Structures are given as C-alpha cells and as structure tokens.
Amino acid sequence: MPRFTVHIRDEWLAVPCRDTTNTIRWLGHEALKRYMKNKPDNGGIKTVKDAQFVVRRCQGLGLLDADDTVEDVLEDNDFVELAIEGDTMCPDFIPYEPGVSHLTAAYKEPKEYISLDGNSLTSTDLVNLGKGRYKIKLTLEAERKVVQSRELIDTIVKENKVVYGITTGFGKFARTVIPVSKLKELQENLVRSHSAGVGNPLSPERTRMLLALRINVLAKGYSGISPETLHAMVQAFNASCLSFVPEKGTVGASGDLAPLSHLALGLMGEGKMWSPKSGWADAKYVLEAHGLKPISLKPKEGLALINGTQMITSLGAEAVERALAIARQADIIAALTLEVLKGTTNAFDSDIHKLRPHPGQIEVAQRFRSLLDSDHHPSEIAESHRFCDRVQDAYTMRCCPQVHGVTNDTINFVQNIINTEINSATDNPMVFAERGETISGGNFHGEYPAKALDFLAIAVHELASISERRIERLCNPSLSELPAFLVNEGGLNSGFMIAHCTAASLVSENKVLCHPSSVDSLSTSAATEDHVSMGGWAARKALRVVEHVEQVLAIELLAACQGIEFLRPLRTTTPLEKVYELVRSVVKPWIKDRFMSPDIEAAHRLLLDQKVWNVAQPYIDKYQTEYIPESRPVSPTAFSLEAPASPRKRVRLE
C-alpha cells in the first residue's frame, strides 16, 4: 500500500493511502486527523475541516494543488510538509537552500561503482563520490579483514578482558570498567553525548564525502567494526541517506568526534537526515522510506564510527582538488592579462627557469610559453608592440612562474598528505587481528592534515593576491593604456571600478583566514586530550580561501576579456581566443553599466567546472609535446649590468 510521510509542526506522520486517486486535500485531512489525535487539545485546531493549510514537497518546497490527485503529483514514500495557516515555519524543518546542493531534483542514481579497500582511494575519487557520480562497494579482501578484526573484538568481550573503549569508558573515564550487559548502551551513549556540534549542516555533497571516507577507513580492517554495520553504512551511502552534520565542533583530536558522532547518529535512526527523495526529515523515516534499518551498535562500534580525522580530510580533499583546478586556470588568465597589457614573453624563456629548477616554476613558465609563443600561435596583439621601448614588465606579470609555481608545488605537497590520510587507519584503539591484540595510539590526531591545509590556504591565497594587482593594472589607465575601469564614457559609467574593490576585499579577507589554525591548541577532556590540532577550522577556512581565490580570478578573467574589446580588431593567440570565446558565450561585452554580480557568478562557474582549462589544455599539451626546449649555453652578457637593452622583440621561445 502506498504511504506518505507528512511533516506537521514538530511531528512526522506516516499516512497510508489505499486509493491514490484521492486528492492532496484528502491527504492533508488524513494527516491532520493523526496529528490532532496525539494532542490533548487537538493541537489548537478546532476541526479538520476548519483548518486552512498548504501542502508542499519537502524536496524543493514545491507547492501542491489541493485538487490534484495523489498519484499525479506524488510517488510512494514521498515526504511532504503541511503548513497550517498562521503558523511560522517549524524550527525542526530544514528547508533546502538553493545553491547549496546539486543532489536535488536533478539527482540521478549512479550506475557505476568505486571499490573501497582502505588503501587506494584518492582525493579526486572522494570528490566524485561527493558529487554523486558513483556508488560504493567493498573489495573481498576488505570484507575478509573486517571479519577478522571483528572476531577479535567478540573474543575480548566473551573473555571479559578490560580493553579501552570496548569494556571501559572513554577519555577521563578510561579506567571505569563497564558491565557486559551495558556495552551496547555504552556505545549508544557515546554517540549521543558526542553529537554536540553546532552551526549549519554540511551540504549533502560534503556529507557524502564524509560518509564515504569513514567507510573507506573502516574497510582497512583495523577498527573492529562488524560486517553488518559496515554494510548498513554502504547501503545508506548508495541511497544518499545523509545525516545532519553541523560544520562546527571538532578540535581535530581525538579525531573529529562531534561531526562523526552526528554522522553515526543519523545511521542509528536518530536526529535528522537528508536524501534526494525526502529532503530533511527525521532519520528513522528517511531510512525506512529507502528500505533501510537503523544500525544497532555492538561493543566498540560507537568508538569505531566516531574516532578519526575524516571531517578534516574530506573537506581537505575538496579544498586541494579545487586549488589544483584554479591554480592551472590562473596561469591561463594571467597569460590573457599579459596579452592585454602588451607584456613580453622573454621572462618565460626556458633557460631562465633551468637556473632555478623548482618543478612548479618550470611548469608555469612552460604553460605561459605554450599560450603565448607567437611563432606557434601568431598574435596580432603581440605584433602590434614588437619594437616598443619598454624592457621588462611589472612583477605581477614577469614573476608569475615564481609566484604561481610555489603554489603548484605546495598543492602537490598537500595532495600527497591528504591522499595518505584518506587511506590511513585513524581509530583508537587499533585492532590487530593477526597479532590478536588491540593497541592504543594517537593516529586520530589531526596535525598532519591541519598543518597541510594551513599551508594550502597560505599558498593558494597568493594567486588572488597577485591577480588583484593585475586587475588594478587593467583598470588603471596610467598602467594599461586602456579606458579607465575598462568602460567607455567614464563618469557616466563606472565599469569595473567596484569589481576591483570586490577583489581587493576578498584578498584582504583571505589575509585573516590565512592565519594558521594549527598553531593553536586548547586542552580538553579534563586534560586527557591536552594537545589538539584545530584541523576542522583549518579545513573549513582553506575552502573559504580557495573560493575567494576563484572569485578574484573570475573578476580578472572578465576584466582581461573586456580589455580585449579595446584592442579589436587585433586578435590574440589561438588558445587565448578560445578562452575569450568561452567567456563571451556566457557574458557579453561591457558596453555600458549593468548589474555585474551575475557576470562574476557566470565566470566563477566556468572556473568551477574547469571549462577555461578544458578549452586551453589541448593547445598546452600539443605545444609541450612538439616544442621541447633544447639546452643552450647561457651568454655571459645575460648577466652583465652593462649589456645594452634589447628591443621587446617577440622571438620563438625554445
């Protein structure tokens, strides 16, 4: 029989429907009858017929017409909200916020799987799992290890051994032995009491990442989780049943206790949960609607679910993947700005960078050559100033390989830390089935990802810092030889004046966010946990820094394309023309002042989707395979202060 879950004020009610030709009005009346039946005063409602209400889907908040039939507008197990006239929105109801999640009405259940074994997951895989592109399954080897470690836990309980976290309390209560009859209650109490986070919930994408990563860590077979509980977690992930996880509350040691407790609480059928089908609802109803049962915790399982660095690491994985994407697109945007400002490519000569062979610096210089080499990609703009009298450019253009380069090297360093952490066992105590013992340690401490993500924020911020200075050069007529603020009829029009201010404000905000959180530590748990990493904040602010960098570079991209308009009919190199055409496919030229925020958002979306990289990458790859620089001797006069200044001649860079 079809059944629907209806939310009225502070309650969720299951309403069966034998005849789906009944109307939405009928469904509302049936729900109200059940609601009033449970209230001594009928919930303040005189009669069902007197009640005025509207009904809407929980997912997307779409209003339903009271005269429509149930079968026409709802599916079995759908979740709906009934709002009684005069009521404010129930505080227990968490509406979907546009822009927060892509896993909404457009969500399509993935067909492909990623196999988890606890050893081979990457940050790229994890981000794709968060976006709902894959389901997950366990490898046979992972299944075997999980069974073995669980057997050891069962033996410890059977033999009444005193082992931390299994038959004792936690933290300050580590010496308190718990009777066998209360071991299940011990684990449930642990999860409930530690679910003490605050703030907005993680988005569904980030909660999917968190859940997938916890499953991956448990699949290593060193946590003592039971196969039944782990399979239930996999089923919840594949159904996108995602717990309400507040973003604040972790100090990053002993692991991310608060957020992981909230994650586990929903799986226990308590608290709130989200799915594409239900939106936010009580966890027990969301699980039931997807044919799933709440997990029942066995000895040690509560501890196994909540002890680890998965909040820091999953957010860190997103931060490092987005940083990688924006860093390589920053090279393309800066190259476009250099063309508009009629800069020289001499500073990117391969022989210069061989003398300071940092990998990131060499890579960035090579990208600039691949985009700007006028022999390979003729540029009419470059030809227009071949013999100008300027000798060298400002640092914001000339030093891009050095500044962007160290950002690239830092991202690679951080990605290595994050990928190691993704496949690390971070529980305590660790269960060594092959040795037949459990050992307490400190793998839960989040210092590694915390420090790495603080480094990431500092390094990636520099892309915005140098980009904002290039925006200034584009907007300032004394530096660009272009109209002030890149618009005609200045005064009547303000052009990019305030867009530059926005970039400056984001750069300034990043300066504060780049203060390392991991230099702080506060003793917790009655001085038992007397040094912590503060890695949760390191991860969250790293994400904010990366987002600001994306937005600043989006503004520079728009400004550079606008600068091209004033150089027409001259054309730039082929790959940069392709970038210009991409931008113009979503943002038209700035002829006179208009509402600018949508333009910035459109350019930001191009960068998030890596479309700027995708249009330029084939040209970069082709150049790098066809134009491999040959080593050539460096002329002694290159270092002579007395050497005469050569004209800014465009030459083929080898």
GICOR-V352150 format. One record per residue. N is the residue number from 1. RES is the residue in one letter. OMEGA is omega in whole degrees, 0 to 359 (none if undefined). D_CENTER is the distance of its C-alpha to the mean C-alpha in whole Angstrom. Layout:
BEGIN
N|RES|OMEGA|D_CENTER  N|RES|OMEGA|D_CENTER
END
This chain:
BEGIN
1|M|177|40  2|P|180|37  3|R|181|35  4|F|179|33  5|T|186|31  6|V|179|32  7|H|176|31  8|I|180|33  9|R|185|33  10|D|185|32  11|E|172|33  12|W|186|31  13|L|176|34  14|A|183|35  15|V|176|37  16|P|182|39  17|C|181|40  18|R|184|43  19|D|184|44  20|T|172|41  21|T|173|43  22|N|184|43  23|T|174|41  24|I|177|38  25|R|177|41  26|W|180|42  27|L|178|39  28|G|179|39  29|H|179|42  30|E|179|42  31|A|179|39  32|L|178|41  33|K|180|43  34|R|179|41  35|Y|182|40  36|M|181|43  37|K|183|45  38|N|184|43  39|K|180|43  40|P|181|47  41|D|183|47  42|N|179|45  43|G|180|42  44|G|181|44  45|I|183|45  46|K|178|49  47|T|179|48  48|V|183|46  49|K|181|48  50|D|186|48  51|A|174|44  52|Q|185|42  53|F|170|38  54|V|180|36  55|V|178|33  56|R|175|30  57|R|173|27  58|C|180|25  59|Q|178|22  60|G|178|22  61|L|178|25  62|G|180|27  63|L|178|31  64|L|178|33  65|D|183|37  66|A|183|39  67|D|177|42  68|D|176|40  69|T|181|40  70|V|185|38  71|E|181|38  72|D|188|37  73|V|181|34  74|L|174|32  75|E|180|32  76|D|179|33  77|N|175|30  78|D|178|29  79|F|179|28  80|V|178|29  81|E|176|30  82|L|181|33  83|A|181|34  84|I|182|37  85|E|181|39  86|G|178|39  87|D|166|36  88|T|180|33  89|M|181|29  90|C|180|29  91|P|179|27  92|D|183|26  93|F|183|25  94|I|183|21  95|P|173|21  96|Y|179|18  97|E|179|17  98|P|178|16  99|G|182|13  100|V|188|11  101|S|173|11  102|H|182|12  103|L|184|14  104|T|184|17  105|A|181|20  106|A|183|19  107|Y|175|18  108|K|182|20  109|E|183|20  110|P|179|20  111|K|184|23  112|E|182|21  113|Y|165|21  114|I|180|19  115|S|180|22  116|L|177|20  117|D|181|23  118|G|186|21  119|N|192|22  120|S|179|20  121|L|179|16  122|T|177|14  123|S|177|11  124|T|177|11  125|D|185|13  126|L|178|10  127|V|178|7  128|N|175|10  129|L|178|11  130|G|180|8  131|K|177|9  132|G|183|13  133|R|182|15  134|Y|162|16  135|K|179|18  136|I|172|19  137|K|181|23  138|L|175|24  139|T|179|26  140|L|179|30  141|E|177|30  142|A|178|27  143|E|182|29  144|R|181|32  145|K|179|31  146|V|179|29  147|V|182|33  148|Q|182|34  149|S|179|32  150|R|179|33  151|E|178|37  152|L|178|37  153|I|180|35  154|D|179|38  155|T|178|41  156|I|180|40  157|V|182|40  158|K|183|43  159|E|177|45  160|N|177|44  161|K|177|43  162|V|182|41  163|V|183|38  164|Y|174|35  165|G|180|32  166|I|179|34  167|T|177|38  168|T|172|37  169|G|187|35  170|F|176|32  171|G|181|32  172|K|182|35  173|F|184|36  174|A|182|36  175|R|178|40  176|T|180|40  177|V|183|41  178|I|178|40  179|P|181|43  180|V|183|42  181|S|183|42  182|K|183|39  183|L|177|37  184|K|179|35  185|E|178|35  186|L|182|34  187|Q|179|31  188|E|178|30  189|N|179|31  190|L|182|28  191|V|183|25  192|R|184|27  193|S|182|28  194|H|176|24  195|S|188|22  196|A|180|23  197|G|179|19  198|V|176|19  199|G|180|17  200|N|177|15  201|P|170|13  202|L|176|10  203|S|177|9  204|P|179|10  205|E|183|8  206|R|176|6  207|T|175|10  208|R|177|11  209|M|181|9  210|L|181|11  211|L|180|14  212|A|182|14  213|L|178|14  214|R|177|16  215|I|181|18  216|N|180|18  217|V|179|19  218|L|181|22  219|A|176|23  220|K|177|24  221|G|179|27  222|Y|184|28  223|S|179|27  224|G|177|30  225|I|178|28  226|S|177|30  227|P|182|29  228|E|180|30  229|T|180|27  230|L|178|25  231|H|178|26  232|A|177|25  233|M|178|21  234|V|179|21  235|Q|178|23  236|A|178|21  237|F|183|17  238|N|176|19  239|A|184|20  240|S|171|17  241|C|194|19  242|L|184|16  243|S|172|17  244|F|183|17  245|V|176|15  246|P|186|15  247|E|184|13  248|K|175|16  249|G|180|18  250|T|172|18  251|V|173|20  252|G|173|18  253|A|7|22  254|S|183|23  255|G|180|20  256|D|191|17  257|L|184|20  258|A|181|19  259|P|179|16  260|L|175|17  261|S|176|20  262|H|177|19  263|L|180|17  264|A|183|21  265|L|178|23  266|G|179|21  267|L|176|22  268|M|180|26  269|G|180|26  270|E|182|26  271|G|183|24  272|K|177|22  273|M|178|20  274|W|168|18  275|S|178|18  276|P|182|19  277|K|190|22  278|S|196|23  279|G|178|20  280|W|179|20  281|A|175|24  282|D|187|25  283|A|184|24  284|K|179|27  285|Y|179|28  286|V|179|24  287|L|182|25  288|E|180|29  289|A|179|28  290|H|177|26  291|G|182|29  292|L|178|28  293|K|175|29  294|P|178|28  295|I|176|28  296|S|189|31  297|L|174|30  298|K|179|33  299|P|180|33  300|K|188|31  301|E|176|28  302|G|179|27  303|L|180|26  304|A|183|25  305|L|191|22  306|I|187|21  307|N|180|22  308|G|186|19  309|T|190|16  310|Q|176|13  311|M|179|11  312|I|189|11  313|T|181|11  314|S|176|8  315|L|177|6  316|G|178|8  317|A|177|7  318|E|181|4  319|A|183|6  320|V|178|9  321|E|178|8  322|R|177|8  323|A|179|10  324|L|181|13  325|A|184|12  326|I|181|13  327|A|182|16  328|R|175|18  329|Q|176|18  330|A|178|19  331|D|181|22  332|I|181|23  333|I|179|23  334|A|178|25  335|A|178|27  336|L|177|28  337|T|179|28  338|L|177|31  339|E|182|33  340|V|181|33  341|L|176|34  342|K|178|37  343|G|180|36  344|T|178|37  345|T|183|35  346|N|183|38  347|A|182|35  348|F|179|33  349|D|186|36  350|S|182|36  351|D|176|38  352|I|188|37  353|H|172|34  354|K|181|36  355|L|175|37  356|R|198|34  357|P|171|32  358|H|184|29  359|P|181|27  360|G|179|24  361|Q|180|27  362|I|181|29  363|E|181|26  364|V|179|25  365|A|179|29  366|Q|177|29  367|R|178|27  368|F|179|28  369|R|182|32  370|S|181|30  371|L|190|30  372|L|182|33  373|D|187|35  374|S|173|38  375|D|181|40  376|H|179|38  377|H|182|36  378|P|180|39  379|S|177|38  380|E|177|40  381|I|179|39  382|A|180|39  383|E|184|43  384|S|181|43  385|H|183|43  386|R|185|44  387|F|177|47  388|C|188|46  389|D|178|47  390|R|185|44  391|V|183|43  392|Q|185|39  393|D|174|36  394|A|183|34  395|Y|184|32  396|T|175|29  397|M|185|30  398|R|186|32  399|C|179|30  400|C|179|27  401|P|181|27  402|Q|183|27  403|V|177|25  404|H|185|22  405|G|181|23  406|V|174|23  407|T|178|19  408|N|181|19  409|D|178|21  410|T|178|18  411|I|179|15  412|N|177|17  413|F|182|19  414|V|179|15  415|Q|177|14  416|N|177|17  417|I|183|17  418|I|180|14  419|N|174|15  420|T|181|18  421|E|179|17  422|I|185|15  423|N|180|19  424|S|173|20  425|A|187|22  426|T|181|21  427|D|173|24  428|N|357|27  429|P|176|30  430|M|183|29  431|V|180|31  432|F|184|33  433|A|183|35  434|E|178|37  435|R|180|39  436|G|180|39  437|E|172|38  438|T|182|35  439|I|177|34  440|S|180|32  441|G|184|30  442|G|181|27  443|N|179|24  444|F|185|22  445|H|188|22  446|G|186|19  447|E|181|20  448|Y|180|19  449|P|180|15  450|A|179|16  451|K|182|18  452|A|182|16  453|L|171|13  454|D|176|16  455|F|182|17  456|L|181|14  457|A|181|14  458|I|184|18  459|A|183|18  460|V|178|15  461|H|185|17  462|E|176|20  463|L|178|19  464|A|181|19  465|S|181|22  466|I|178|24  467|S|180|23  468|E|178|24  469|R|177|27  470|R|176|27  471|I|176|27  472|E|181|30  473|R|178|32  474|L|185|31  475|C|185|32  476|N|185|35  477|P|179|38  478|S|179|40  479|L|188|37  480|S|188|36  481|E|177|40  482|L|177|38  483|P|181|38  484|A|178|37  485|F|170|33  486|L|179|34  487|V|174|36  488|N|180|39  489|E|177|42  490|G|187|40  491|G|171|41  492|L|178|41  493|N|179|37  494|S|175|35  495|G|186|32  496|F|183|29  497|M|185|31  498|I|172|28  499|A|176|25  500|H|177|26  501|C|177|26  502|T|178|23  503|A|180|22  504|A|180|24  505|S|179|22  506|L|178|19  507|V|179|20  508|S|178|22  509|E|179|19  510|N|180|18  511|K|178|21  512|V|182|21  513|L|181|17  514|C|174|18  515|H|187|20  516|P|176|20  517|S|185|19  518|S|174|20  519|V|181|24  520|D|173|24  521|S|176|25  522|L|181|27  523|S|181|29  524|T|177|28  525|S|177|30  526|A|177|34  527|A|173|33  528|T|178|32  529|E|194|29  530|D|172|30  531|H|184|27  532|V|189|24  533|S|188|21  534|M|184|19  535|G|179|15  536|G|178|13  537|W|176|14  538|A|181|13  539|A|183|10  540|R|181|9  541|K|174|11  542|A|177|10  543|L|179|7  544|R|178|10  545|V|181|12  546|V|179|10  547|E|178|10  548|H|178|13  549|V|178|14  550|E|183|13  551|Q|177|15  552|V|180|18  553|L|174|18  554|A|178|18  555|I|178|21  556|E|179|23  557|L|178|23  558|L|182|24  559|A|180|27  560|A|178|28  561|C|177|28  562|Q|177|30  563|G|178|32  564|I|182|33  565|E|183|35  566|F|177|37  567|L|179|38  568|R|14|39  569|P|180|41  570|L|181|40  571|R|177|37  572|T|181|35  573|T|183|34  574|T|181|33  575|P|180|29  576|L|172|29  577|E|178|31  578|K|176|28  579|V|178|25  580|Y|180|28  581|E|177|28  582|L|181|25  583|V|181|24  584|R|176|27  585|S|180|26  586|V|180|24  587|V|181|26  588|K|179|29  589|P|182|31  590|W|181|32  591|I|175|36  592|K|186|36  593|D|176|34  594|R|177|31  595|F|190|28  596|M|185|26  597|S|179|22  598|P|178|22  599|D|180|23  600|I|179|20  601|E|179|17  602|A|178|19  603|A|177|19  604|H|180|15  605|R|176|14  606|L|181|16  607|L|178|14  608|L|180|11  609|D|178|13  610|Q|182|15  611|K|176|18  612|V|177|19  613|W|185|19  614|N|180|20  615|V|182|23  616|A|187|24  617|Q|180|23  618|P|179|27  619|Y|178|29  620|I|181|27  621|D|181|28  622|K|180|31  623|Y|185|32  624|Q|176|31  625|T|184|33  626|E|185|36  627|Y|177|36  628|I|185|36  629|P|176|38  630|E|179|41  631|S|178|42  632|R|183|45  633|P|179|47  634|V|182|46  635|S|178|48  636|P|182|50  637|T|179|50  638|A|183|46  639|F|184|46  640|S|178|50  641|L|182|49  642|E|182|53  643|A|181|51  644|P|179|52  645|A|178|49  646|S|177|48  647|P|180|47  648|R|185|43  649|K|177|44  650|R|179|42  651|V|177|42  652|R|184|41  653|L|182|38  654|E|none|39
END
